[in-house]
Amino acid sequence: MRKVMSLLVGLGVGAALGVLLVVLFSPVSGSQFRANLLKMLREAAQAAQAAQAAKRAELEQQLAEIRRASEQAASAPPQPTSTPSA
C-alpha cells in the first residue's frame, strides 16, 4: 500500500511540475493558452462522446443478439434424447 501511495504522489507531483513548466514556457500568451486549452478539452470531450456512443451501439447490438439467441433457445422444442438399447 505504501508503494502505491508513493507512486500516486510521484505521479501527482510530476503532473503538477509538467503543467507548471508548460504554463511558464509556453510561446503564447495566457489568454491564448487558455483558449487553446479549452478548444482541446472540447475536442477531447467530443471525441469521448463519439467513442461512447459507438461503444454503446456495439454493446446494444451484442445484447440484442444474445437476447434473440436466448429467446430462440427457449422457444425451440426440446430435442429427443436417445437411450441406448440393451
N, C-alpha and C positions, 0 to 999 in steps of 0.2 A: 504494500500500500504506500509505503514511503517513497519507493521508486516512482510510482505513478504520479504522486503529488509533485515530486521533483521534476519529472518530465513536463507536467502541465504548467508548473511555474516557469520553467525554462522556455516553453513554447510561448507563454503569455508575455514574458519579458522580451523575447526575440521579436514577436509580432509588434509590440509597442515600440521597440527601437527601430524596427523597419519602417513603421508608419512615421515616426519622428524624422528619420533620415529622408524619406520621400518628401515630406512636407518642407523640410528645411532646404533641400537641394533641388526642388522642383523648378524647371525652367519657366514655368508660367506663374502668373500672379495668383494670389489666394482665391479671389473670386472666380477666376478662370479654372483653377484647380478644383474648386467645389462644384462648379458647373460640369466639368469633365467627369468628376466622381459620381455626381448624380445621374448623368447620362449613362455611365457604365453600369450603375446599380439598376437603373430602369431596364436597360437591355438584358442584364442578367436575370432580373425578375421575369421579364417577358419570356426569355429562353426557358427558365424553370417552369413557368406556367405551361408553355407549349410541350415540354417534356412530360409534365404531369398529366396533361390531357391525353397525350399519345399513350402513355403507360396505362392510364385509366381505361382507355378504349380497348387496349390489348387485353387487360385483365378482365374487363366485362365480356369480351368475346370468348375468352377461355372459360369463364364461369358459365356462359350460355351453353357452350359446347358440353361442359361437364353435366349441367342440368339436363340437357337434351339426352345425353347418353344414359343418365340415371333414370330418366322417365321411360326411355325405350326398354331398359333392362327390367324395370318394374312392371311394364305393361306386356312384356313378352310372355308367352305361355311357358310354363316350366318344361324343361327338357326331360324326356323319359330316361330313366336310368335302367341300364341293362344289368340283370343279375346273372351271374354265371350258373349254368345248369349243371347239375351233378349227375 
